[in-house]
Amino acid sequence: MCMVTVRDLDPGVKEKLRARATRRGRSMEAEIRAILAAAVEVEEPEEGLGHAIVRIFGDVPAG
């Protein structure tokens, strides 16, 4: 396991994290681990449609 330190966290964000953890019956540290784990599980598209069109047709002269 590694350790991560977050500096300059807004006090309001910290309080919301604490409240969220309490609602879920977890420590704040466990809640943050769960949030981070869920965030990296979300698949993000590698390339959007607009980028694909530019990549494929970017060299074609307009008109």
NULO-921624 format. One record per atom (N, C-alpha, C, O): atom name; residue in three letters; x, y negated, z. Coordinates in nm, 2 decimals. Example, Ala and Ser with C-alpha at 12.3 -4.5 7.8 and 13.67 -1.06 7.14 Angstrom:
BEGIN
atomo_residuo_X_Y_Z
N_ALA_1.32_0.57_0.78
CA_ALA_1.23_0.45_0.78
C_ALA_1.32_0.33_0.78
O_ALA_1.42_0.33_0.85
N_SER_1.28_0.22_0.71
CA_SER_1.37_0.11_0.71
C_SER_1.29_0.00_0.79
O_SER_1.34_-0.11_0.80
end
This chain:
BEGIN
atomo_residuo_X_Y_Z
N_MET_0.08_0.12_0.00
CA_MET_0.00_0.00_0.00
C_MET_0.09_-0.12_0.00
O_MET_0.20_-0.12_0.05
N_CYS_0.04_-0.23_-0.06
CA_CYS_0.11_-0.35_-0.06
C_CYS_0.03_-0.46_0.03
O_CYS_-0.08_-0.44_0.06
N_MET_0.10_-0.57_0.05
CA_MET_0.04_-0.67_0.13
C_MET_0.04_-0.80_0.04
O_MET_0.14_-0.83_-0.03
N_VAL_-0.07_-0.87_0.04
CA_VAL_-0.09_-0.99_-0.04
C_VAL_-0.13_-1.10_0.05
O_VAL_-0.22_-1.08_0.14
N_THR_-0.07_-1.22_0.04
CA_THR_-0.10_-1.33_0.12
C_THR_-0.17_-1.44_0.03
O_THR_-0.11_-1.47_-0.08
N_VAL_-0.28_-1.49_0.07
CA_VAL_-0.35_-1.59_-0.01
C_VAL_-0.33_-1.72_0.07
O_VAL_-0.38_-1.74_0.18
N_ARG_-0.27_-1.82_0.01
CA_ARG_-0.25_-1.95_0.07
C_ARG_-0.35_-2.05_0.02
O_ARG_-0.40_-2.04_-0.09
N_ASP_-0.37_-2.15_0.10
CA_ASP_-0.46_-2.26_0.06
C_ASP_-0.60_-2.22_0.03
O_ASP_-0.66_-2.28_-0.06
N_LEU_-0.65_-2.12_0.09
CA_LEU_-0.79_-2.08_0.07
C_LEU_-0.88_-2.18_0.13
O_LEU_-0.86_-2.22_0.25
N_ASP_-0.98_-2.22_0.06
CA_ASP_-1.08_-2.32_0.11
C_ASP_-1.15_-2.27_0.23
O_ASP_-1.19_-2.15_0.23
N_PRO_-1.16_-2.34_0.34
CA_PRO_-1.22_-2.30_0.46
C_PRO_-1.37_-2.25_0.44
O_PRO_-1.41_-2.16_0.50
N_GLY_-1.43_-2.31_0.34
CA_GLY_-1.57_-2.27_0.31
C_GLY_-1.57_-2.13_0.25
O_GLY_-1.66_-2.06_0.28
N_VAL_-1.48_-2.10_0.16
CA_VAL_-1.47_-1.97_0.10
C_VAL_-1.44_-1.87_0.21
O_VAL_-1.50_-1.76_0.21
N_LYS_-1.35_-1.90_0.30
CA_LYS_-1.32_-1.81_0.41
C_LYS_-1.44_-1.78_0.49
O_LYS_-1.47_-1.66_0.53
N_GLU_-1.52_-1.88_0.52
CA_GLU_-1.64_-1.86_0.60
C_GLU_-1.74_-1.77_0.53
O_GLU_-1.81_-1.69_0.59
N_LYS_-1.76_-1.80_0.40
CA_LYS_-1.85_-1.72_0.32
C_LYS_-1.80_-1.57_0.31
O_LYS_-1.89_-1.48_0.31
N_LEU_-1.67_-1.55_0.30
CA_LEU_-1.62_-1.41_0.30
C_LEU_-1.65_-1.34_0.43
O_LEU_-1.69_-1.23_0.44
N_ARG_-1.63_-1.42_0.54
CA_ARG_-1.65_-1.36_0.68
C_ARG_-1.80_-1.33_0.69
O_ARG_-1.84_-1.22_0.74
N_ALA_-1.89_-1.41_0.64
CA_ALA_-2.04_-1.39_0.65
C_ALA_-2.08_-1.27_0.57
O_ALA_-2.16_-1.18_0.61
N_ARG_-2.02_-1.26_0.45
CA_ARG_-2.05_-1.15_0.36
C_ARG_-2.00_-1.02_0.42
O_ARG_-2.07_-0.92_0.41
N_ALA_-1.88_-1.02_0.48
CA_ALA_-1.83_-0.90_0.54
C_ALA_-1.92_-0.85_0.66
O_ALA_-1.95_-0.74_0.67
N_THR_-1.97_-0.95_0.73
CA_THR_-2.05_-0.92_0.85
C_THR_-2.18_-0.86_0.80
O_THR_-2.23_-0.76_0.86
N_ARG_-2.24_-0.91_0.69
CA_ARG_-2.37_-0.86_0.64
C_ARG_-2.35_-0.71_0.60
O_ARG_-2.44_-0.63_0.61
N_ARG_-2.23_-0.68_0.55
CA_ARG_-2.21_-0.54_0.50
C_ARG_-2.14_-0.45_0.60
O_ARG_-2.11_-0.34_0.57
N_GLY_-2.13_-0.51_0.72
CA_GLY_-2.07_-0.42_0.83
C_GLY_-1.92_-0.39_0.81
O_GLY_-1.88_-0.28_0.86
N_ARG_-1.85_-0.48_0.75
CA_ARG_-1.71_-0.45_0.73
C_ARG_-1.62_-0.56_0.79
O_ARG_-1.67_-0.67_0.82
N_SER_-1.50_-0.54_0.80
CA_SER_-1.40_-0.64_0.84
C_SER_-1.38_-0.73_0.72
O_SER_-1.41_-0.69_0.61
N_MET_-1.34_-0.85_0.74
CA_MET_-1.31_-0.94_0.63
C_MET_-1.21_-0.88_0.54
O_MET_-1.22_-0.90_0.41
N_GLU_-1.11_-0.82_0.59
CA_GLU_-1.00_-0.76_0.51
C_GLU_-1.06_-0.65_0.42
O_GLU_-1.03_-0.64_0.30
N_ALA_-1.15_-0.56_0.48
CA_ALA_-1.21_-0.46_0.40
C_ALA_-1.30_-0.51_0.29
O_ALA_-1.31_-0.46_0.18
N_GLU_-1.37_-0.62_0.32
CA_GLU_-1.45_-0.69_0.22
C_GLU_-1.37_-0.74_0.11
O_GLU_-1.41_-0.72_-0.01
N_ILE_-1.26_-0.80_0.14
CA_ILE_-1.18_-0.86_0.03
C_ILE_-1.12_-0.74_-0.06
O_ILE_-1.11_-0.76_-0.18
N_ARG_-1.08_-0.63_0.01
CA_ARG_-1.03_-0.52_-0.07
C_ARG_-1.14_-0.47_-0.16
O_ARG_-1.12_-0.43_-0.28
N_ALA_-1.27_-0.46_-0.12
CA_ALA_-1.38_-0.41_-0.20
C_ALA_-1.41_-0.51_-0.31
O_ALA_-1.43_-0.46_-0.43
N_ILE_-1.40_-0.64_-0.29
CA_ILE_-1.42_-0.74_-0.39
C_ILE_-1.32_-0.72_-0.50
O_ILE_-1.35_-0.72_-0.62
N_LEU_-1.19_-0.71_-0.46
CA_LEU_-1.08_-0.70_-0.56
C_LEU_-1.09_-0.57_-0.64
O_LEU_-1.07_-0.57_-0.76
N_ALA_-1.12_-0.46_-0.57
CA_ALA_-1.14_-0.33_-0.64
C_ALA_-1.25_-0.34_-0.75
O_ALA_-1.23_-0.29_-0.86
N_ALA_-1.36_-0.40_-0.71
CA_ALA_-1.47_-0.41_-0.80
C_ALA_-1.44_-0.50_-0.92
O_ALA_-1.48_-0.48_-1.03
N_ALA_-1.36_-0.61_-0.89
CA_ALA_-1.32_-0.70_-1.00
C_ALA_-1.24_-0.64_-1.11
O_ALA_-1.25_-0.68_-1.22
N_VAL_-1.15_-0.55_-1.07
CA_VAL_-1.06_-0.50_-1.17
C_VAL_-1.12_-0.38_-1.24
O_VAL_-1.07_-0.33_-1.34
N_GLU_-1.23_-0.33_-1.19
CA_GLU_-1.30_-0.22_-1.26
C_GLU_-1.39_-0.27_-1.38
O_GLU_-1.42_-0.19_-1.46
N_VAL_-1.42_-0.40_-1.39
CA_VAL_-1.50_-0.45_-1.49
C_VAL_-1.41_-0.45_-1.62
O_VAL_-1.30_-0.51_-1.62
N_GLU_-1.46_-0.39_-1.72
CA_GLU_-1.39_-0.39_-1.85
C_GLU_-1.42_-0.52_-1.92
O_GLU_-1.53_-0.56_-1.95
N_GLU_-1.31_-0.58_-1.96
CA_GLU_-1.32_-0.71_-2.04
C_GLU_-1.29_-0.67_-2.18
O_GLU_-1.19_-0.60_-2.21
N_PRO_-1.36_-0.73_-2.27
CA_PRO_-1.33_-0.71_-2.42
C_PRO_-1.19_-0.75_-2.45
O_PRO_-1.15_-0.86_-2.41
N_GLU_-1.12_-0.67_-2.53
CA_GLU_-0.99_-0.71_-2.57
C_GLU_-0.99_-0.83_-2.67
O_GLU_-0.90_-0.91_-2.66
N_GLU_-1.08_-0.83_-2.75
CA_GLU_-1.09_-0.94_-2.85
C_GLU_-1.23_-0.97_-2.88
O_GLU_-1.31_-0.88_-2.91
N_GLY_-1.27_-1.10_-2.88
CA_GLY_-1.41_-1.14_-2.91
C_GLY_-1.43_-1.14_-3.06
O_GLY_-1.33_-1.14_-3.14
N_LEU_-1.55_-1.15_-3.10
CA_LEU_-1.59_-1.16_-3.24
C_LEU_-1.52_-1.27_-3.31
O_LEU_-1.47_-1.26_-3.42
N_GLY_-1.53_-1.39_-3.25
CA_GLY_-1.47_-1.51_-3.31
C_GLY_-1.32_-1.49_-3.34
O_GLY_-1.27_-1.52_-3.45
N_HIS_-1.25_-1.43_-3.24
CA_HIS_-1.10_-1.41_-3.26
C_HIS_-1.08_-1.31_-3.37
O_HIS_-0.98_-1.32_-3.45
N_ALA_-1.16_-1.21_-3.38
CA_ALA_-1.15_-1.10_-3.48
C_ALA_-1.17_-1.16_-3.62
O_ALA_-1.10_-1.13_-3.71
N_ILE_-1.27_-1.25_-3.63
CA_ILE_-1.30_-1.31_-3.76
C_ILE_-1.18_-1.40_-3.81
O_ILE_-1.13_-1.39_-3.92
N_VAL_-1.13_-1.48_-3.72
CA_VAL_-1.01_-1.56_-3.75
C_VAL_-0.89_-1.47_-3.78
O_VAL_-0.82_-1.50_-3.88
N_ARG_-0.87_-1.37_-3.71
CA_ARG_-0.76_-1.28_-3.74
C_ARG_-0.77_-1.21_-3.88
O_ARG_-0.67_-1.20_-3.95
N_ILE_-0.89_-1.17_-3.91
CA_ILE_-0.91_-1.11_-4.04
C_ILE_-0.91_-1.20_-4.16
O_ILE_-0.85_-1.18_-4.26
N_PHE_-0.98_-1.32_-4.14
CA_PHE_-1.01_-1.41_-4.25
C_PHE_-0.93_-1.54_-4.24
O_PHE_-0.96_-1.63_-4.32
N_GLY_-0.84_-1.55_-4.14
CA_GLY_-0.78_-1.68_-4.12
C_GLY_-0.69_-1.73_-4.23
O_GLY_-0.68_-1.85_-4.24
N_ASP_-0.64_-1.64_-4.32
CA_ASP_-0.56_-1.69_-4.43
C_ASP_-0.64_-1.71_-4.56
O_ASP_-0.58_-1.76_-4.66
N_VAL_-0.77_-1.69_-4.56
CA_VAL_-0.85_-1.71_-4.67
C_VAL_-0.88_-1.86_-4.69
O_VAL_-0.93_-1.92_-4.59
N_PRO_-0.85_-1.92_-4.80
CA_PRO_-0.88_-2.06_-4.82
C_PRO_-1.03_-2.09_-4.81
O_PRO_-1.11_-2.01_-4.86
N_ALA_-1.07_-2.20_-4.75
CA_ALA_-1.21_-2.24_-4.74
C_ALA_-1.26_-2.28_-4.88
O_ALA_-1.19_-2.34_-4.96
N_GLY_-1.39_-2.24_-4.90
CA_GLY_-1.46_-2.29_-5.02
C_GLY_-1.44_-2.19_-5.13
O_GLY_-1.49_-2.22_-5.24
end
